[in-house]
Amino acid sequence: MRPEEVARSWIGTPYVHQASCRGAGADCLGLLRGVWRTLYGGEPEAVPPYTPDWSEAAHAETLWTAARRHLREIAVDGLAPGNVVLFRMRSGSVAKHLGIIGDVGARASFIHAYSGHGVIESPLSAPWRRRIVAAFEFPHQE
């Protein structure tokens, strides 16, 4: 399966902070972890507990650093279905929201777990595009 197909199978999963269980609960990192498990088997690394405001006090780009350990960073202007996008939700804050590109072009979209909404597929509108700070692709499966 392709990453975006796996991510779409999670649509409707409720938002639950720190969770990663399709149908039961996930946050944005939990969705990415679930897609990874489907594609590769296990988790890429153990995820320590984190709070909703994690890494903000130290202004550490924790999520960006972890993404670079396991995914291949690509240019933001060449997005394709299945790519992972990292968002900075507010100017000057750390990047801490993830999504997986569903479609590109006129119907551009991304799949993500969003507080208050659960796992959904949203249009990749201009306000969302402006928040993208990095993009990645999953490593090729052997």
HULIN-V872184 format. One record per run of one state. SS is the DSSP state (@ for helix, = for strand, . for the rest). FROM is the first residue (numbers start at 1). LEN is the number of residues. If there is no record, write none. Layout:
SS,FROM,LEN  SS,FROM,LEN
This chain:
.,1,2  @,3,6  .,9,6  =,15,1  .,16,4  =,20,2  .,22,3  =,25,2  .,27,1  @,28,13  .,41,21  @,62,9  .,71,1  =,72,3  .,75,1  @,76,3  .,79,5  =,84,5  .,89,6  =,95,9  .,104,1  @,105,3  .,108,1  =,109,6  .,115,3  =,118,6  .,124,2  @,126,6  =,132,6  .,138,5
